[in-house]
Amino acid sequence: MKKKLFFGLCVAAATVTGTAQVNAVKEAERAAKDGNYKAAMELLQPAFTNEETANDAKTWFVAGKAGFDFYDNQYALKSIGKEADAKAMGAALINSYGYLTKALPLDSLPNEKGKIKPRFSKEIVKLIQSHYNDFNNAAIFMWEAQDWQGAYDAWNVLINAPSDPVLGANAPKAYADSTLAEIIYNQGLAAWQMDSLSMSLACFEKAIEKGYSKKQVFDYAINHAAQLRDNEKVYQLAEQAYKLHGSENPLYLQLMINGRIEHEQYDEARQMLDDAIVANPDDAQLYYVKGILEESQKNNEEAYKMYEIAIEKNPELAQAQYALGRAICTKAYKINDEAVNMPNTEYQKIREGKVNPLFREAAEHLERALEIDPDNSHDVRVYLKNIYYNLGDDANLKRIENY
């Protein structure tokens, strides 16, 4: 008897709880109509998880409509120059889309008699379609408020709503690809602000796929792929960028060559460079890249020649100054290593006559590279410290160590 009584109490408690949540939904609907969005959402929170109300389309419809109404009211204030909460209105719009797309399938379930009688579907579709463009406005408002996640999410709805299977044929019409591409690019910038390189890279790639062709989208995408250590993607993006902006940034060709070198496609890399040099004979960067190619093939003398031409074309090209200094320094090490087991007199003769002059020549180029680009000088300073140590030049060694 006690067990039955206890079970009965449980059923009664569940019924009371369910009824309470049904009443809470009604109260929330009234609060929303009175313009008290915050109170409406507080009332609805328990109803979202109660079994009876969570499976009722009305719960989610009331929440969604309340959020859209709140957005409309805030937008009206903003449009006449009054203060509005950009983050709150954007969040309300985004959340409401989720609520309404949850309500829609629930509104198409058969009732206890097995019949389907939608109560809210028409209004849900109307609300979503009439507010579709507002997701772009909300994203911009949230961007201005530095709510990067909110801006990203608002643009995400704008991008994906036209293909949302829940909406089907009632989905809003998508923007033209040219417009959508720019929106996706902006979404990538928002992801970047959140320090999510994988998300931003995905957006930049999608924007490119949709036809966004401005140089910066390639530069950002290549930069992010490089930081994510995805070399294959770097090379792929460089190929795409080179076709559109090859003359604006020699880095694209350099990356393409790097890709060929990594895949041991040396002949193809050399032909690409030779063709580019014929077309742009004064481009110092091309000679520098060819020097890298030749050096990778152990054609050291040809590599030195290419670095020298690069410097002749552009003495301010820090990469070429460093490459030539490093290559000369490597040559000095090689000669020194080959002579180190000779008798001391012969060794000192080679050291003074060949090795040290090479070290001094290398130092000139490395010092120039350091002067041109001090912010990216770690490797340069490593070589200089070794050179000055080998030359016994304590003053310069100390200077570089304290740099």
C-alpha positions as CSV (number, residue, x, y, z in Angstrom):
1,M,0.0,0.0,0.0
2,K,2.8,2.4,0.8
3,K,4.5,1.6,-2.5
4,K,1.3,2.4,-4.4
5,L,0.9,5.6,-2.4
6,F,4.5,6.7,-3.2
7,F,4.0,6.0,-6.9
8,G,0.8,8.0,-6.9
9,L,2.6,10.9,-5.3
10,C,5.3,10.7,-7.9
11,V,2.7,10.8,-10.7
12,A,1.0,13.7,-9.0
13,A,4.2,15.6,-8.6
14,A,5.1,15.1,-12.3
15,T,1.6,16.2,-13.3
16,V,1.9,19.3,-11.1
17,T,5.3,20.1,-12.5
18,G,4.1,19.7,-16.1
19,T,1.1,21.9,-15.4
20,A,3.3,24.5,-13.8
21,Q,5.5,24.6,-16.9
22,V,2.4,24.9,-19.2
23,N,1.3,27.8,-17.1
24,A,4.8,29.3,-17.2
25,V,4.7,29.2,-21.0
26,K,1.4,31.2,-20.9
27,E,2.9,33.6,-18.4
28,A,6.0,34.0,-20.6
29,E,3.7,34.7,-23.6
30,R,2.0,37.5,-21.7
31,A,5.3,38.9,-20.5
32,A,6.6,39.0,-24.0
33,K,3.5,40.8,-25.3
34,D,4.1,43.4,-22.5
35,G,7.6,43.9,-23.9
36,N,9.4,42.2,-21.0
37,Y,11.7,39.9,-22.9
38,K,14.0,39.1,-20.0
39,A,11.1,38.0,-17.8
40,A,9.7,35.9,-20.6
41,M,12.9,34.0,-21.1
42,E,13.4,33.4,-17.4
43,L,9.9,31.9,-17.2
44,L,10.6,29.7,-20.2
45,Q,13.9,28.2,-19.0
46,P,12.4,25.3,-16.9
47,A,9.9,24.7,-19.8
48,F,12.7,23.9,-22.2
49,T,13.7,20.8,-20.2
50,N,10.3,19.6,-18.9
51,E,9.2,16.6,-20.9
52,E,5.6,17.9,-21.5
53,T,6.5,21.4,-22.5
54,A,9.8,20.6,-24.3
55,N,7.9,18.5,-26.8
56,D,5.2,21.2,-27.4
57,A,5.7,23.5,-30.4
58,K,4.2,26.4,-28.4
59,T,7.1,26.5,-25.9
60,W,9.6,27.1,-28.7
61,F,7.3,29.3,-30.7
62,V,6.7,31.6,-27.8
63,A,10.5,31.9,-27.1
64,G,11.3,32.5,-30.8
65,K,8.6,35.1,-31.3
66,A,9.5,36.9,-28.1
67,G,13.1,37.2,-29.3
68,F,12.2,38.5,-32.7
69,D,9.8,41.0,-31.1
70,F,12.6,42.1,-28.8
71,Y,15.0,42.6,-31.7
72,D,12.4,44.6,-33.6
73,N,11.9,46.9,-30.6
74,Q,15.6,47.4,-30.1
75,Y,16.1,48.0,-33.8
76,A,13.4,50.7,-33.7
77,L,15.2,52.4,-30.9
78,K,18.5,52.2,-32.7
79,S,17.0,53.6,-35.9
80,I,15.9,56.8,-34.2
81,G,19.2,57.3,-32.5
82,K,18.2,56.0,-29.1
83,E,20.4,53.6,-27.1
84,A,19.9,49.9,-27.8
85,D,21.7,46.8,-26.6
86,A,23.5,45.5,-29.7
87,K,24.7,42.3,-28.1
88,A,21.4,41.5,-26.5
89,M,19.4,42.1,-29.7
90,G,21.8,40.1,-31.8
91,A,21.7,37.2,-29.4
92,A,17.9,37.3,-29.2
93,L,17.7,37.0,-33.0
94,I,20.2,34.2,-33.2
95,N,18.6,32.2,-30.4
96,S,15.1,32.8,-31.8
97,Y,16.1,31.2,-35.1
98,G,17.1,28.1,-33.1
99,Y,13.8,28.2,-31.2
100,L,11.6,28.6,-34.2
101,T,13.4,25.9,-36.3
102,K,12.9,23.6,-33.3
103,A,9.2,24.5,-33.1
104,L,8.5,23.9,-36.7
105,P,8.9,20.1,-36.8
106,L,7.1,19.8,-33.5
107,D,4.2,21.7,-35.0
108,S,3.8,19.1,-37.7
109,L,3.5,16.1,-35.4
110,P,0.1,14.2,-35.3
111,N,-2.2,14.9,-32.4
112,E,-3.8,12.3,-30.1
113,K,-6.3,11.5,-32.9
114,G,-3.5,11.0,-35.4
115,K,-4.2,14.2,-37.3
116,I,-1.7,16.9,-38.2
117,K,-3.0,20.4,-37.4
118,P,-0.2,23.0,-37.4
119,R,-0.9,26.0,-35.2
120,F,2.2,28.1,-35.6
121,S,4.0,26.9,-38.8
122,K,2.7,29.7,-41.1
123,E,3.7,32.4,-38.6
124,I,7.1,30.7,-38.0
125,V,7.9,30.8,-41.7
126,K,6.7,34.4,-42.0
127,L,8.9,35.5,-39.0
128,I,12.0,33.8,-40.4
129,Q,11.6,35.0,-43.9
130,S,10.8,38.6,-42.8
131,H,13.8,38.7,-40.5
132,Y,16.3,37.0,-42.8
133,N,18.2,40.2,-43.8
134,D,18.3,41.2,-40.1
135,F,20.9,38.6,-39.4
136,N,23.3,40.6,-41.5
137,N,22.4,43.8,-39.6
138,A,22.7,41.9,-36.3
139,A,26.2,40.6,-37.3
140,I,27.3,44.2,-38.1
141,F,25.9,45.5,-34.8
142,M,27.7,42.8,-32.8
143,W,30.9,43.3,-34.8
144,E,30.8,47.0,-33.8
145,A,30.2,45.9,-30.2
146,Q,33.3,43.6,-30.5
147,D,31.1,40.5,-29.9
148,W,33.0,38.4,-32.4
149,Q,31.3,35.1,-31.6
150,G,27.9,36.8,-31.9
151,A,28.8,38.3,-35.3
152,Y,30.1,34.9,-36.5
153,D,26.9,33.2,-35.4
154,A,24.6,35.8,-37.0
155,W,26.4,35.5,-40.3
156,N,26.3,31.7,-39.9
157,V,22.5,31.8,-39.8
158,L,22.5,34.2,-42.8
159,I,24.7,31.8,-44.8
160,N,23.0,28.5,-43.9
161,A,19.3,29.4,-43.5
162,P,18.5,29.1,-47.2
163,S,19.6,25.4,-47.2
164,D,18.2,24.5,-43.7
165,P,16.3,21.2,-44.2
166,V,13.9,22.1,-41.5
167,L,12.6,25.0,-43.5
168,G,12.8,23.2,-46.8
169,A,10.9,25.0,-49.6
170,N,10.0,27.7,-47.1
171,A,13.6,28.7,-46.6
172,P,14.5,32.3,-47.5
173,K,16.2,32.9,-50.8
174,A,20.0,32.9,-50.6
175,Y,22.0,35.9,-51.6
176,A,23.9,35.9,-54.8
177,D,27.3,34.2,-54.6
178,S,29.2,37.5,-55.0
179,T,27.4,39.0,-52.0
180,L,27.6,35.7,-50.0
181,A,31.3,35.4,-50.6
182,E,31.9,38.8,-49.0
183,I,29.7,37.8,-46.0
184,I,31.7,34.6,-45.6
185,Y,34.9,36.6,-45.8
186,N,33.7,38.9,-43.0
187,Q,32.7,35.8,-41.0
188,G,36.3,34.6,-41.3
189,L,37.5,37.9,-39.9
190,A,35.2,37.4,-36.9
191,A,36.6,33.9,-36.4
192,W,40.1,35.4,-36.6
193,Q,39.3,37.9,-33.9
194,M,38.3,34.9,-31.7
195,D,41.8,33.4,-32.4
196,S,40.2,30.4,-34.2
197,L,42.5,30.0,-37.2
198,S,40.9,26.8,-38.3
199,M,37.5,28.4,-38.4
200,S,38.7,31.6,-40.1
201,L,40.7,29.5,-42.7
202,A,37.6,27.5,-43.5
203,C,35.7,30.7,-44.1
204,F,38.4,32.2,-46.3
205,E,38.5,29.1,-48.4
206,K,34.7,29.0,-48.7
207,A,34.7,32.7,-49.7
208,I,37.3,32.0,-52.4
209,E,35.2,29.1,-53.6
210,K,32.2,31.4,-53.9
211,G,34.2,33.9,-56.0
212,Y,35.8,36.3,-53.5
213,S,39.0,37.2,-55.3
214,K,40.6,40.1,-53.4
215,K,44.3,39.7,-52.6
216,Q,43.9,39.9,-48.9
217,V,41.7,36.8,-48.6
218,F,44.5,34.7,-50.2
219,D,47.2,36.4,-48.0
220,Y,45.1,35.7,-44.8
221,A,44.3,32.2,-45.8
222,I,48.0,31.4,-46.7
223,N,49.1,32.9,-43.4
224,H,46.6,30.9,-41.4
225,A,47.4,27.6,-43.2
226,A,51.1,28.2,-42.5
227,Q,50.4,28.8,-38.8
228,L,48.4,25.6,-38.8
229,R,51.4,23.8,-40.4
230,D,49.3,22.7,-43.4
231,N,51.9,23.1,-46.1
232,E,49.8,21.4,-48.8
233,K,47.0,23.9,-48.3
234,V,49.6,26.8,-48.4
235,Y,50.8,25.5,-51.8
236,Q,47.3,25.1,-53.1
237,L,46.3,28.6,-52.0
238,A,49.5,30.1,-53.5
239,E,48.7,28.5,-56.9
240,Q,45.2,30.1,-56.8
241,A,46.6,33.5,-55.7
242,Y,49.3,33.5,-58.3
243,K,46.8,33.2,-61.1
244,L,45.1,36.4,-60.0
245,H,47.7,38.4,-58.1
246,G,51.1,36.9,-59.1
247,S,52.6,40.3,-60.1
248,E,51.6,41.8,-56.8
249,N,53.3,39.5,-54.4
250,P,56.4,37.4,-55.3
251,L,55.7,35.2,-52.2
252,Y,53.1,33.2,-54.2
253,L,55.6,32.0,-56.7
254,Q,58.1,31.3,-53.9
255,L,55.6,29.1,-52.2
256,M,54.7,27.4,-55.4
257,I,58.5,26.7,-55.9
258,N,58.8,25.5,-52.3
259,G,55.9,23.1,-53.0
260,R,57.7,21.7,-56.1
261,I,60.9,21.4,-54.2
262,E,59.2,19.6,-51.3
263,H,57.6,17.1,-53.8
264,E,61.0,16.8,-55.6
265,Q,59.6,18.3,-58.9
266,Y,62.9,20.1,-59.5
267,D,62.7,20.4,-63.3
268,E,59.2,21.9,-63.1
269,A,60.3,24.3,-60.4
270,R,63.3,25.4,-62.5
271,Q,61.2,25.9,-65.6
272,M,58.7,28.0,-63.7
273,L,61.4,30.2,-62.3
274,D,63.2,30.6,-65.7
275,D,59.9,31.6,-67.3
276,A,59.2,34.1,-64.5
277,I,62.8,35.6,-64.8
278,V,62.4,36.1,-68.5
279,A,59.1,37.9,-67.9
280,N,60.5,39.9,-65.0
281,P,64.3,40.2,-65.3
282,D,64.6,42.9,-62.7
283,D,62.7,41.0,-59.9
284,A,65.3,40.3,-57.3
285,Q,63.0,37.9,-55.4
286,L,63.0,35.5,-58.4
287,Y,66.8,35.2,-58.4
288,Y,66.7,34.6,-54.6
289,V,64.1,31.8,-55.0
290,K,66.2,30.3,-57.8
291,G,69.2,30.4,-55.5
292,I,67.2,28.4,-52.9
293,L,66.3,25.9,-55.6
294,E,69.9,25.5,-56.8
295,E,71.1,25.1,-53.2
296,S,68.6,22.4,-52.6
297,Q,70.1,20.6,-55.5
298,K,73.6,21.0,-54.1
299,N,74.4,23.4,-57.0
300,N,76.1,25.7,-54.5
301,E,78.1,27.9,-56.9
302,E,75.1,28.5,-59.0
303,A,73.1,29.3,-55.9
304,Y,75.8,31.9,-54.8
305,K,75.5,33.5,-58.2
306,M,71.7,33.8,-58.0
307,Y,71.9,35.3,-54.5
308,E,74.5,37.8,-55.8
309,I,72.3,38.8,-58.7
310,A,69.4,39.2,-56.3
311,I,71.4,41.6,-54.1
312,E,72.6,43.4,-57.1
313,K,69.0,43.9,-58.2
314,N,67.8,44.9,-54.7
315,P,70.4,45.4,-52.0
316,E,67.6,45.8,-49.5
317,L,66.3,42.3,-49.9
318,A,67.2,40.9,-46.4
319,Q,66.4,37.3,-47.4
320,A,69.0,37.3,-50.2
321,Q,71.6,39.0,-47.9
322,Y,71.0,36.3,-45.3
323,A,71.0,33.5,-47.8
324,L,74.3,34.6,-49.3
325,G,75.9,35.2,-45.9
326,R,74.7,31.8,-44.7
327,A,75.9,30.0,-47.9
328,I,79.4,31.6,-47.7
329,C,79.6,30.7,-44.0
330,T,78.7,27.1,-44.8
331,K,81.5,27.1,-47.4
332,A,84.0,28.4,-44.8
333,Y,82.9,25.6,-42.4
334,K,83.4,23.0,-45.1
335,I,87.0,24.2,-46.0
336,N,87.8,24.4,-42.3
337,D,86.5,20.8,-41.6
338,E,88.6,19.4,-44.5
339,A,91.8,21.1,-43.2
340,V,91.4,20.5,-39.5
341,N,93.4,17.3,-39.5
342,M,96.3,18.8,-41.4
343,P,99.5,19.7,-39.6
344,N,99.1,22.9,-37.7
345,T,101.2,25.1,-40.0
346,E,99.2,24.1,-43.1
347,Y,95.9,24.4,-41.2
348,Q,96.7,27.9,-40.0
349,K,97.7,28.9,-43.5
350,I,94.4,27.7,-44.9
351,R,92.6,29.2,-41.9
352,E,94.1,32.7,-42.5
353,G,94.1,32.5,-46.3
354,K,90.7,31.0,-47.0
355,V,88.5,30.4,-44.0
356,N,88.7,33.7,-42.2
357,P,88.2,35.8,-45.3
358,L,85.1,33.8,-46.1
359,F,83.8,34.4,-42.5
360,R,84.4,38.1,-42.9
361,E,82.6,38.2,-46.3
362,A,79.7,36.2,-44.8
363,A,79.5,38.6,-41.9
364,E,79.1,41.6,-44.2
365,H,76.0,40.1,-45.8
366,L,74.6,38.9,-42.5
367,E,75.1,42.3,-40.8
368,R,73.3,43.9,-43.7
369,A,70.4,41.4,-43.3
370,L,70.3,42.3,-39.6
371,E,70.2,46.0,-40.4
372,I,67.4,45.7,-43.0
373,D,65.2,43.3,-41.0
374,P,66.1,43.4,-37.3
375,D,62.7,42.0,-36.2
376,N,63.3,38.6,-38.0
377,S,66.9,38.2,-37.2
378,H,67.2,35.1,-34.9
379,D,68.9,32.9,-37.5
380,V,71.1,35.8,-38.7
381,R,72.4,36.4,-35.2
382,V,73.1,32.7,-34.7
383,Y,75.4,32.7,-37.7
384,L,77.1,36.0,-36.7
385,K,77.8,34.7,-33.2
386,N,79.5,31.7,-34.6
387,I,81.5,33.8,-37.1
388,Y,82.8,36.2,-34.5
389,Y,83.6,33.4,-32.1
390,N,85.7,31.7,-34.8
391,L,87.4,35.0,-35.7
392,G,88.1,35.7,-32.1
393,D,86.3,39.1,-32.4
394,D,85.1,39.5,-28.8
395,A,83.7,43.0,-29.3
396,N,81.4,42.0,-32.1
397,L,80.5,38.7,-30.4
398,K,79.4,40.6,-27.3
399,R,77.5,43.1,-29.4
400,I,75.5,40.4,-31.1
401,E,74.9,38.5,-27.9
402,N,73.5,41.6,-26.4
403,Y,71.5,42.5,-29.4
